Amino acid sequence: MSSDRSLGRDVHFYDISRPDKALGGLILTPSITEKTFLFALGILIISAHPYEVYLRGTEVPLGPTDEPLQPGKYDIKPDSPRGRILLTNEFSITRVLSHTVTGRDETFRQRVRERDRKCVITGIAIPSRLVDSNDWSSYHAAHIFPLSGEEWFIRNGFSRWITNRDGEHDTGINSCQNGVLLLSHIHEKFDNFSISINPDDDYRIIAFRDDIFNVGGRTLDPVCRDPSNERSVRDELLRWHFRQTVLANMRGAGEPVFETDFPPGSDMVGEILSGPAAVKRMEAELFSRLGGLSLV
């Protein structure tokens, strides 16, 4: 089973020359400001000319402000009669809940825990007594760029952002620079691109679906992004995750949100193969669960 990201959208955006065909949209949450919306459109829209964005029925274009975005239809208007508004054909990666199951990522988990010692999105710290007893239940070391996409990570040169790789054959995907400590329920929302962090907007947490945990608008905890700490997360990887989240939620009808709760005895493979993007999702599941296999 999967859910449809387009259901419940209360914001849609259009090329002003085609006001009846939506290019995409989003579910409005309190963390979506006019500035966030314009920033996201900058990821989605291809135009050779500058453009302005208007709430339909108004005459004042949106500005990069922290004012909450209003629900409704938004028209994108190029500043030239020759201007065309095109939607990027870039798709987001197929992502599943990341698993930490191999010896190769044990160091990743330990280093993320040592650095953060709290959920860096909610700010909830793990009590010292639990650290002393090595009880990290409910706290997950989450990959920003997923293990299931390691081949893409290598092919597109993301390793160049990692400065603490362990040897020449280490891809860097299991560096703590590619990780954050999250509560388990926040980890799932992060992995399915429901929430993300915009490093270019003071590290604000942006919720792109119903913000049931009230994390939208918070700021990523500084403990994981201290520029003087060589183990801090890389802005380039946070920026990649934010871009992927915009693509998954706002481009066209959006990407499906996959089921992750498979009770014992259920036909997990059958459910995946009968759902959307079956081949890509099965491939992602296999890479995630077999993440210890070296690709270089």
Legacy VTK file of the C-alpha trace (Angstrom):
# vtk DataFile Version 3.0
C-alpha trace
ASCII
DATASET POLYDATA
POINTS 296 float
0.000 0.000 0.000
1.031 3.609 -0.510
-0.483 7.025 0.005
-0.932 9.829 -2.513
0.899 13.075 -1.724
-1.487 15.091 -3.874
-4.527 14.288 -1.737
-5.453 17.143 0.578
-3.394 19.777 -1.250
-4.635 23.282 -0.536
-1.997 25.059 -2.630
-1.639 24.595 -6.407
0.558 26.489 -8.854
0.118 27.182 -12.563
1.743 28.649 -15.642
-0.372 31.798 -16.026
-0.845 30.977 -19.725
-2.473 27.650 -18.779
-4.605 28.473 -15.752
-6.554 25.207 -15.821
-3.598 22.789 -15.653
-1.784 22.685 -12.321
1.972 22.114 -12.458
1.981 20.854 -8.891
1.086 21.808 -5.367
1.501 21.079 -1.697
-0.240 20.523 1.601
0.008 23.754 3.554
1.601 23.582 6.994
2.550 26.476 9.310
6.220 26.112 8.334
5.503 26.977 4.688
6.174 30.685 4.316
6.130 32.822 1.178
9.922 32.591 1.158
9.846 28.787 1.451
7.338 28.539 -1.401
9.395 30.775 -3.695
12.555 28.863 -2.803
10.858 25.574 -3.646
9.543 26.934 -6.944
13.118 27.878 -7.797
13.944 24.165 -7.612
10.959 23.095 -9.702
10.616 25.791 -12.362
12.765 26.124 -15.477
12.524 29.538 -17.118
14.893 31.584 -19.231
13.277 34.736 -17.859
12.621 35.988 -14.339
9.077 35.447 -13.167
6.692 36.599 -10.476
4.203 34.561 -8.486
0.720 35.809 -7.662
-2.057 34.410 -5.533
-4.851 34.238 -8.089
-7.168 37.215 -7.772
-4.509 39.495 -6.277
-2.220 42.015 -7.940
0.784 41.989 -5.593
3.486 39.365 -6.268
4.803 37.201 -3.474
8.037 38.313 -1.852
10.688 36.322 0.044
9.116 37.045 3.429
8.415 34.969 6.515
4.696 35.604 6.152
2.687 32.352 6.170
1.692 31.192 2.699
-2.041 31.393 2.091
-4.048 28.511 0.581
-5.190 28.900 -3.006
-4.099 28.894 -6.629
-0.838 30.614 -7.572
-0.021 31.855 -11.059
3.555 32.070 -12.297
4.068 34.963 -14.698
7.307 35.495 -16.692
8.434 39.094 -17.077
8.612 38.692 -20.867
5.885 37.817 -23.374
8.329 35.248 -24.756
8.831 33.672 -21.369
7.852 30.052 -20.879
7.350 28.237 -17.622
8.524 24.627 -17.661
8.535 22.082 -14.864
11.793 20.222 -14.279
11.769 16.588 -15.343
14.040 15.689 -12.424
12.545 12.986 -10.222
13.325 12.308 -6.590
15.161 9.167 -5.547
13.049 6.188 -4.485
13.729 6.016 -0.766
12.811 3.495 1.905
13.390 3.502 5.649
17.146 3.090 6.086
18.409 0.092 8.017
21.544 -0.206 10.135
22.264 -3.900 9.891
25.916 -4.409 8.982
29.303 -4.039 10.594
30.220 -1.492 7.951
27.849 1.093 9.449
28.410 0.371 13.137
31.028 3.146 13.292
28.517 5.488 11.645
25.973 4.797 14.364
28.456 5.231 17.203
29.871 8.505 15.863
26.436 10.038 15.236
25.356 9.078 18.763
28.529 10.490 20.334
28.199 13.773 18.467
24.486 14.468 18.873
23.129 12.722 22.009
19.701 14.135 21.165
17.149 14.180 18.375
18.470 17.127 16.412
15.023 17.993 14.997
12.905 17.856 18.173
15.755 18.753 20.532
14.809 15.906 22.911
18.017 14.666 24.539
18.568 11.080 25.534
18.924 10.815 29.351
22.460 10.153 30.566
21.356 7.037 32.425
20.229 5.510 29.126
23.521 6.409 27.478
25.380 4.816 30.396
23.375 1.620 29.973
23.774 1.764 26.172
20.007 1.942 25.723
19.446 3.956 22.553
15.990 2.577 21.820
13.808 5.126 19.999
16.912 7.041 18.849
18.086 6.259 15.331
21.273 7.266 13.543
19.661 8.320 10.254
21.406 8.705 6.914
20.782 11.982 5.086
21.665 10.382 1.752
20.233 6.842 1.999
22.218 3.636 1.963
19.895 2.354 -0.747
21.241 5.064 -3.056
24.932 4.334 -2.560
25.528 3.659 -6.242
24.004 7.052 -7.093
26.044 8.611 -4.277
29.229 7.342 -5.926
28.254 7.978 -9.538
27.300 11.592 -8.909
30.351 12.474 -6.836
28.724 13.061 -3.457
31.781 11.508 -1.826
33.618 14.757 -2.499
31.702 16.406 0.336
32.914 13.843 2.892
36.197 14.797 4.542
36.591 11.973 7.069
36.473 8.832 4.941
38.208 5.728 6.310
40.531 4.745 3.485
40.527 5.193 -0.283
37.778 2.608 -0.862
35.362 4.169 1.643
32.517 5.769 -0.312
31.727 8.108 2.595
28.046 7.233 2.765
28.542 5.882 6.289
30.409 8.954 7.482
28.759 10.741 10.402
28.890 13.806 8.131
26.013 12.075 6.325
24.026 11.384 9.476
21.826 12.865 12.184
20.353 11.391 15.353
16.557 11.309 15.234
13.741 9.866 17.279
12.374 6.836 15.460
9.088 8.453 14.416
10.935 11.539 13.140
13.366 9.280 11.281
10.499 7.734 9.319
9.134 11.165 8.362
12.629 12.275 7.321
13.194 9.159 5.234
9.882 9.408 3.384
10.502 13.080 2.571
7.670 14.407 4.737
10.051 16.750 6.581
13.383 18.264 5.647
15.924 20.906 6.631
16.759 23.935 4.519
20.386 24.879 5.250
19.910 28.027 3.137
17.164 29.329 5.434
18.918 29.216 8.798
18.475 25.412 8.965
14.695 25.642 9.352
12.717 22.423 9.563
10.054 22.388 6.853
7.072 20.033 7.070
5.621 19.177 3.663
2.821 16.986 4.972
0.545 17.234 7.997
2.883 18.250 10.824
1.515 15.899 13.473
4.696 16.141 15.569
4.883 19.957 15.452
8.469 20.155 14.229
7.927 22.559 11.321
9.549 25.944 11.851
12.097 24.667 14.357
15.813 25.006 13.698
18.193 22.081 13.306
20.062 21.733 16.587
23.562 23.282 16.386
25.131 20.237 18.054
25.308 18.438 14.689
26.370 21.382 12.530
29.130 23.074 14.522
31.517 24.334 11.807
34.479 23.821 14.127
33.658 20.103 14.465
35.204 18.019 11.697
32.399 15.471 12.166
29.550 17.926 11.581
26.911 17.275 8.914
27.571 18.602 5.430
25.333 21.414 4.196
25.613 19.999 0.679
23.904 16.774 1.773
21.186 18.609 3.713
20.654 20.711 0.594
20.316 17.540 -1.500
17.728 16.119 0.906
15.712 19.351 0.855
15.736 19.359 -2.950
14.562 15.758 -3.027
11.769 16.581 -0.580
10.536 19.448 -2.764
10.556 17.187 -5.840
8.775 14.349 -4.034
6.014 16.532 -2.622
5.428 19.364 -5.074
6.284 18.211 -8.596
3.156 17.185 -10.484
1.132 14.743 -8.410
4.118 13.990 -6.188
5.791 10.678 -5.434
3.995 7.915 -3.483
4.547 7.512 0.258
5.344 3.851 0.821
4.026 1.586 3.547
6.696 0.542 6.061
4.657 -1.402 8.619
4.721 -5.043 7.532
3.393 -7.290 10.331
5.033 -10.708 10.826
3.686 -13.171 8.295
2.584 -10.525 5.820
3.589 -10.760 2.165
6.008 -7.835 2.068
7.353 -8.720 -1.380
3.860 -9.171 -2.784
2.694 -5.814 -1.416
5.733 -4.041 -2.861
5.395 -5.663 -6.280
1.685 -4.836 -6.486
2.249 -1.186 -5.572
3.592 1.851 -7.445
7.225 2.066 -8.602
7.544 -1.626 -7.719
10.886 -2.341 -9.410
12.567 0.809 -8.112
11.226 0.232 -4.609
12.293 -3.415 -4.497
15.748 -2.389 -5.661
15.898 0.278 -2.924
14.787 -2.225 -0.270
17.463 -4.706 -1.314
20.238 -2.125 -1.381
19.144 -0.800 2.017
19.110 -4.243 3.633
22.318 -5.363 1.916
24.069 -2.070 2.479
27.220 -3.753 3.661
28.149 -4.813 0.145
30.977 -2.712 -1.203
30.300 -1.036 -4.526
33.872 0.037 -5.212
LINES 1 297
296 0 1 2 3 4 5 6 7 8 9 10 11 12 13 14 15 16 17 18 19 20 21 22 23 24 25 26 27 28 29 30 31 32 33 34 35 36 37 38 39 40 41 42 43 44 45 46 47 48 49 50 51 52 53 54 55 56 57 58 59 60 61 62 63 64 65 66 67 68 69 70 71 72 73 74 75 76 77 78 79 80 81 82 83 84 85 86 87 88 89 90 91 92 93 94 95 96 97 98 99 100 101 102 103 104 105 106 107 108 109 110 111 112 113 114 115 116 117 118 119 120 121 122 123 124 125 126 127 128 129 130 131 132 133 134 135 136 137 138 139 140 141 142 143 144 145 146 147 148 149 150 151 152 153 154 155 156 157 158 159 160 161 162 163 164 165 166 167 168 169 170 171 172 173 174 175 176 177 178 179 180 181 182 183 184 185 186 187 188 189 190 191 192 193 194 195 196 197 198 199 200 201 202 203 204 205 206 207 208 209 210 211 212 213 214 215 216 217 218 219 220 221 222 223 224 225 226 227 228 229 230 231 232 233 234 235 236 237 238 239 240 241 242 243 244 245 246 247 248 249 250 251 252 253 254 255 256 257 258 259 260 261 262 263 264 265 266 267 268 269 270 271 272 273 274 275 276 277 278 279 280 281 282 283 284 285 286 287 288 289 290 291 292 293 294 295
